[in-house]
Amino acid sequence: MYGTVRVLRNIIYAATAKGGNLNKLCAALGINPSDLHDGDRKIEGVKPVMDLWTEVMASTGDHAFGLHMGLENKPCVLGLLGYLMQSCRTVGEAFTEIITYQQTISGWISYNYAVGKECELTFSINPMWLQVSPETARQALETAISGALSYIYIFTGQKVYPLRAALAYKTPVSKAEYERIFHCPVHFEGEQNKLIFSKEVADMLLISYDESLYMSFAEILKNKSAGTGARGSFADQVKKVIIQDFYGKTPSLEIIAAHMNLSERSLQRRLQQENESYRSLGASIKQELAFNLLKNTDATVHAISEVLGYTEASAFHRAFKNWTQTSPVQKKRTLG
């Protein structure tokens, strides 16, 4: 299991804004502050994430930090998955996508979505984490739960609250705080963690449906996937899997190897035989997607840098200069 820096740095920045020490927060995660720009970097194992949440609570003094932080979350923290969700037609379709592609971001939190007489959004956390450190697991879980409310607001432009909420644990935070945030009755020590909405919420239209950058991006990926021959090199085959099955979001070596029914060592060896590495392959995909976005969309350089996982547009500029010896704006002129 792993978490991406893209998601974890959001926790670090939020904690820093509430008095946390940037260096201590990064050290707890086992990285340096300079590593925060690498959104696609994988942090393997649960211990670093547990240590980060422990430092977050100690440095902010907020034992409902995850619950509060989720309300500020934006879909872009999910990278390409966030843009994919924003391109959907309805709220229900958006949450169906997060269920499908959550593993491209992290394996710790999982979602389920069902519509019957009501609309239910269920959240689970890896049992190993819950058993080892229930308090830090609660923080991560509550970030996802309250984050769902933030996403719905961004997607629809409307404040939408559940009819009721159920949580499968006790909490040291007052029940009133949960009811203030969820605007509904909250029940504890149930069997599942879920938000229950009226059935109509599933069919609410997304305001970005016709405008999302990811609509164009998804079409680019579709065309690239169709154009990648099955008889190409092994590196081309890996690229096709990433583009077709992971929407261009480079998964961890462990996940891509399992997905292709190979051992990690076998996958690395076959890439090395073609003078490639998995890291260089990921960078190549990122470069190709940048070129496609510049050529085929009117997206700003800042928007493209966000899609590709860069913390700041300046970091994207530096990477682009290394690839092409020119700037994104200058390259767009030649691609036009």
Sequence and secondary structure as in RCSB ss.txt:
>XXXX:A:sequence
MYGTVRVLRNIIYAATAKGGNLNKLCAALGINPSDLHDGDRKIEGVKPVMDLWTEVMASTGDHAFGLHMGLENKP
CVLGLLGYLMQSCRTVGEAFTEIITYQQTISGWISYNYAVGKECELTFSINPMWLQVSPETARQALETAISGALS
YIYIFTGQKVYPLRAALAYKTPVSKAEYERIFHCPVHFEGEQNKLIFSKEVADMLLISYDESLYMSFAEILKNKS
AGTGARGSFADQVKKVIIQDFYGKTPSLEIIAAHMNLSERSLQRRLQQENESYRSLGASIKQELAFNLLKNTDAT
VHAISEVLGYTEASAFHRAFKNWTQTSPVQKKRTLG
>XXXX:A:secstr
 EEEHHHHHHHHHHHHHTT  HHHHHHHHT  GGGGGBTT EEESSHHHHHHHHHHHHHH  TTHHHHHHTT  G
GGGTHHHHHHHTSSBHHHHHHHHHHHGGGTBSSEEEEEEESSEEEEEEEE HHHHHH HHHHHHHHHHHHHHHHH
HHHHHHSS    SEEE SS  SS HHHHHHHHSS EE S SSEEEEEEGGGGG B TTTTT HHHHHHHHHHHHH
HHS TTS HHHHHHHHHHHHSTT    HHHHHHHTT  HHHHHHHHHTTT  HHHHHHHHHHHHHHHHHHH    
HHHHHHHTTBSSHHHHHHHHHHHHSS HHHHHHHH 
